[in-house]
Amino acid sequence: MTWTRLKELAETPLSGLTQPTRSDWIFALRTVSAGLIALLVAYALKLDHPQWAMMTVFIVAQPVAGMVLAKGFYRLLGTLAGGLAAVGITSLFGTNPWLLVTVLALWIGVCTLVSSLLRNPEAYGAALAGYTAMIISLPALGQPHVVVDLATARCAEIVLGIVCAGVTSRLILPKLAADAIISRLKRSILDLAEYAGGAFSDGDPASLAALQRKLIADAQTLAEMRTYARLEAPSFATRAHPVRRTIGQLLWALSAARALHSHRRPKNAALIPMRSELKAFVGELAATPGALDDTAPWVARLDAIAGKAREMPDLPKDTASDGSGPSGTGHNDSGEDKVGTITRLTIAGDFAEALKQVMRGLEALRSPVSRKSSERSQPALVVHRDYQAACRNALRAALATLLVAIFWLTTKWSEAAGTVILVAVVSSLFASRPDPVQSAWGFFTGTLIALPFAFLVGQVALPALPGFGWFTLFVVPILVPAALGMANPRHVGVATAFAINFLAFLSPHQQMIYDPGPFLAGSASILVGILIAIGVFIVVLPADPWVTVERISQAMREDLARLCLHERIPRRSAFESLAYDRINQLMPQVQRTGRRGDSMLGGSIAAVTVGLEVLRLRRAQLNSAIPHETVESIGNFLRGLARELLFRRPGEPQTATVAVARQYAASIAERSDRLEMLQIAASLRIIAAAMEDYPDFFAKGRA
């Protein structure tokens, strides 16, 4: 990151906070109210560090009630795990400072490793377990007998904040995850209709790509929100299965729409009516206000379209194509390429069927049934875990914490303890972000902005005008805008850092005194700790986005090879959800590589199409109506495809696999008019076209 970029980030933290919505105001006022309640109760209970109760409210604050409960739950688990670790580590090694900080650094490394392999909010809980042990253990250095009291107080303060945040988010004008799922799914269906309409009309490629990325990200968000909804209300458990199934169907529809766009052929007479009908359908769906209030008419129309697509069209007998032509899709100037027609009709049918199932899923969410689902075997939603990146993050966090702790012990600078804690917090909390430097810099920016506000309120105003009433009067005008910023996705990081560190600097107690020396020293240690962590991200084992792109791409190629070779045929939903999860992680890394990564993103999306066609071929092998020699030929092709994916390097000529696919597809079309045989040929054609469009993606990594 250049200094110019750092300056831009520093100059724009508060922009975009205008025109907050009604939901933003509700969230802000609810969060500030919960924080004040938590602080008031902490005063009444005479807790040692009441600011932690109020800080916890802002830490776990989220617009959706289920997200608050989820983050609060995992914050509690992380705090308990960190507290137990602190008690154990300090009891064993508390008399030896050097051994104590070494073990704590190793503990932070382990927790960072686990955090990097998990997803929010589980990842947050794992990271918290690491640095909570540091926060509790360092003050107990040299006096291990107090560590249990410190851990108990810390947990009590955290529990109080979690309870206040959770109760207010659930009872005061709540925004429920269950409702948010339905709203987001409706928006995704309309976005999918808009994407399909643009794809069928040769819309702007940049707009289509942006909409495609949004749909992928929204599908992943739906999977996360399912967990939040179940925490809000156990009754949502009966609707969790339809959510999982619907996400899979949404991804299937997206794959089919993209494939139909990639393999368009306007002159194909059999496809023109189908494309026209689909284009009219999605255009009407996207343009009709309240279209999804009643899905029954739309489902009926999609069912009819899918039925037409599955019908065998009347095709001439003498027009088998070798698949040459634009995009390698079998364009044939004279007309009716049988394989090309079946290819496109199959994809059109897939799109109609998948969109129909998504709408049925929406209806199932709006009208849940009390009885258990008769479908006991539910589709799996699989996520990508980057073990290499997780190990790097763990090593970096442990090393940075240990080095700063050694500096603290060597210099005996008392304020450096705060620096050690902040290095541990930042290096573990932001380790798994796509751009940890930018995330940590946003945290630093919010912290720096909070400093003068905290000084004016804590060192000037409150010592002169003590009492909870004056505290509320001074703090509310500062925290409400901060909470509005937390509701703005563009500035949530900076605003959250501002709110949390404003309270940390302020350190509210019932008796506030003017004492700027410790205030400035403690503030400086925090700011230095954040800057050191940023330096660690830049210098120690820096992450190269292109290496990450290549590693994820290699994992996708290996997945395709396993689809070809594994004896058991995996679920379509398992493959598709894992592939799109990897694409979702690939997108922010590709954006950091510039235009260089565009072909890798396109290739990764094409890989989904290849995988789905491989699964179609694998299922065809189990069809007793398919001749034995065809089954053997499919097996030979899949083994050749696996070798191509695993061993060919970029720049090397493609093996005969692609040519074999085209030749075999043409020979099938010449020998047979049976629909199931032509569908095999269509799958071979699609695989060949995708691999020709992105030859470097379907080749072994550069490293």
Secondary structure, DSSP 4 states (H G I P E B T S, - for coil): --HHHHHHHHH-SSTT-SS--HHHHHHHHHHHHHHHHHHHHHHHTT-S-THHHHHHHHHH--SSHHHHHHHHHHHHHHHHHHHHHHHHHHHHHTT-HHHHHHHHHHHHHHHHHHHHHS-TTHHHHHHHHHHHHHHHHGGGTT-GGGHHHHHHHHHHHHHHHHHHHHHHHHHSS---HHHHHHHHHHHHHHHHHHHHHHHHTT--HHHHHHHHHHHHHHHHHHHHHHHHHHHH-GGGHHHHHHHHHHHHHHHHHHHHHHHHHHT--TT-TTHHHHHHHHHHHHHHHHHSTTGGG--HHHHHHHHHHHHHHHSPPP--SS------SGGGS---TTS--HHHHHHHHHHHHHHHHHHHHHHHHHHHHHS--SSPPS--SPPP------HHHHHHHHHHHHHHHHHHHHHHHHHT-TTHHHHHHHHHHHHHHSTTSSSHHHHHHHHHHHHHHHHHHHHIIIIIIHHHS-SHHHHHHHHHHHHHHHHHHHTSTTTHHHHHHHHHHHHHHH---SS----HHHHHHHHHHHHHHHHHHHHHHHHSS---HHHHHHHHHHHHHHHHHHHHH-SSPPPHHHHHHHHHHHHHHHHHHHHHHGGGGHHHHHHHHHHHHHHHHHHHHHHHHT-TTS-HHHHHHHHHHHHHHHHHHHHPPTTSPP-HHHHHHHHHHHHHHHH---HHHHHHHHHHHHHHHHHHHSTTTTS----
